[in-house]
Amino acid sequence: MDFSIILKEWPTYWEGFYTTVWLVLVSLIFGLLLAVPLGVLRTSRNWFIRFPIWAYIYFFRGTPLLVQLFIIYYGASQWPWLRQSIAWDLFSQAWFCALLAFTLNTGAYTAEIVRGAVHNMPKGQIEAALAFGMSRWQCLTRIILPNSFRRALPAYSNEVIFMLQGSAVAGIITIVDLTGAARIINARYYSPFEAFLTAGMLYMLITFVIVWLFRKLEKRWHAHLKPRTV
């Protein structure tokens, strides 16, 4: 084992580290913005509203992320109308295809998390808010969503970690993420153990930071549930 090659190739790992972090972070932000309204609308009694959202969630939860990435990255080039449109400038870029696939994937999983949290909202709190004179919108923004976010936080933290681990497929479409950096270094030095072990340790470092941040957030959001000392 020769870990000196890691020191030589550290810029490559740094490039992969940066790419992985921003891809996951941006996809999680856009995925959350997509998931919150879809998760709330998923609880609607209107079949015409509920069914398209269910179909979207079912597809992206029922198919592998790698397949979704291939459909967007390779499948988009099969549509002549897309190749002739302005949008092709984005779809021809590997980073955009990966970002789109990650956003749609995490949006589907997060929407189901939000739906479950909203569906399990205690009815008494909603009735109390309405009886207090709140409108439906005020009840949603001040009572339902804040309480739902608190309950959904542990499940969402798992989704963030799964998204980080799933982002390793980005290296397959020429993106130099952490896994892609490890593949490059392995191809140069034929040292798979050193190359991929280093990438794994960096993934673990990011995971540790994510877990630490969510624990801090849980303590802050659940502070009112702690017993008070007299």
N, C-alpha and C positions, 0 to 999 in steps of 0.2 A: 504494500500500500504506500502510495506516494501522494501525500496531501499538499506537497509543494506546488503542484499544478493548480490547486485551488487559489493559492495566493497569486499565481501568474495570471489566472483567468478571472480574478475577482471583478473587473469591470463588466465582464459578460454576465456574471451573476447579478450584479447591481442593476444592469439593464433589465434582466428578467424579473428581478424583485420589483422594480418600479412599474413595469408593465403589468404584472400580476395585481399589484395593489390598486392601481388606478382603474384597471378593467373591472375588478370585483367591486370596488367602491362605487364607481359610476353606475354599473348595472344594478347594484343594490338600491341606489337612490331612485333611479328611474323605475325599477321594479316595484319599489314601495309606493311611489306616486301612482303607478298603475293599479296596484293591488288593493289599496284602500277603497277607492270608489267601486271597484269590481266586487270586492268582498262584501261591501254593504249592499250593493244591488243584487248580489247573489241570494240574499235573504228575502227578496221581493216575492210577492205572491203572483205577480204577473208572469205568465209563462213566456211571453215574447221577450221579456227582459232577462229572465233567468236562464233560458235555454242557451243562447249564444255564449253567455259567460261560462255556463257549465261545459259546453263543448270545448271552449278554449282551455279551461283548466284541465279537463279530462285528457285532451291531446298532449299537452305539455307535461302533465304528470305521468302519462302512460307511455311515453316514448323516451328513449335515452337522450341525454343532452348531446352526445356526439352525433346522433342521427339528425337532430334538429340543426346542429351547426352545419352539417354537410348539406342539408336541404337548402339552407339559406346561402351558404358560400358557393356551392356548386350548382344548385338548382336555379338560382337567380339568373345565371348566365343563359339558361335555356328559354327565357322569355324575351322575344325580340322587342316587344314594346318597352320593357324595362331597360334594355341595352340602349335604346334610342331616346330615353328620357334623361332629365337632369339628375334623377336619383341614382343613375348608374355610376356617377362619380363617387358616391358613397358605397354602393354595393360592390364595386370593384376593389374596395379596400378590405383587406383581411380583418383589420381591427374593428371596422364597423360591423361586419358580419358577426364577429365574435361578441361584440357588445350587444347587438340586437338579439342574438340567440340567448345570451346570458340574462338579458333583461326580461324577455318573454318567459324564460324558464323560471326564474326566481319570482317573477310576478304571479305566475300561476300558483306556485306553492304558497307564497305569502298571502294571496287572495283567499285561499282555502283556510289558512290560519286565521285571518281576519274574520272570515265568515263564521268559523266555529266559535270565536270569541264573542262576536256580536250575537250569535244565536243563543249562546249560553248566558247572555246577560240577564241578571235577575229581573223578572218582570216588575217586582215591587218598586225598584228604583226608577224604572221608566214611568210607571203610574204616578209615583210621587212627584217626579219632575213635571209631568203634564198637569197634575192637580195643582202644582205650585204656580202654574200659569205660563210655563215655558212653551214655546212653539216647537213643532217637530224638528226644525233645523237646530234650534238651541239645545233641545234634548239630545240630538245626535252629536253635536260638537262639544257640549259641555259635560254630558253624562255618559253616553254610550261609548263613544270612541276613546276617551281617556281611560275609562275602566276596562275596556276591551284591550287596549294596548298593554295595560299592566298585566293582565292575565295571559296575553299572548307573548310576552317578552321571552320566557324560557324557550318556547317552541321556535320563536323567530331567531334566537341566538343559534340554535341548531341549524336553521336554514342558512344563516350567514356562513357558518363553518362548512356546510355541505357545498355552498356556492364557491367558496375558496378552493376546496378540494376538486370540485368539478371543473374549475377554470383551467386545470391542467390540460384539457383537451385543446386549448387554444394553440398550443405548440404544433399541433398536427397541420394547421393551415398557415404555416410559415411565420407565425407570431413568436417572437423570442420572449416567452414568459419564463418562469423559473424552470419548468420542465423542458421547455425548448432550449434554454441555456445549458441544462445538464446534457441534453442530447448532443448539442454542438461540442461540448467539451469531451464527451465520451467518444465522439467521432474523431476528434483531433488526437487524443491520447490513448484511446482504447482502455479507459479506466472507468468502467461503469460503477464500481463500488464507490469510489471517491466522488464521482460526478453526481450520482443520484442521491447518495447519502447527504451530501451538502445541500442539495435542493430540498430533501426531506426535512432537514434541520431548519431551513429557512421557512418552510411551510409551518412547521411546529412553532416557530417564533411568532409568526403572524397569528396563528391560532391562539397562542397564549395571550397575546395582546387583546384579541377579540373577547376571549373569556373574561379577562380582567375588566375590560370596559363594560361588558354586560353585567358583571357582578356589581360594579359600582352603580350602574344605572338601576339595577333591581333594588339595591339598598336605598337609593334615593326615592324611587317611585313607591316603594313599600314601607317607607319610614313610618307612615301613619298607622301601620298594622302592628308595630312593635308595642309590647306592653309598657305602659308608663310607670316609672318608679315614683313613689310618693316621697 
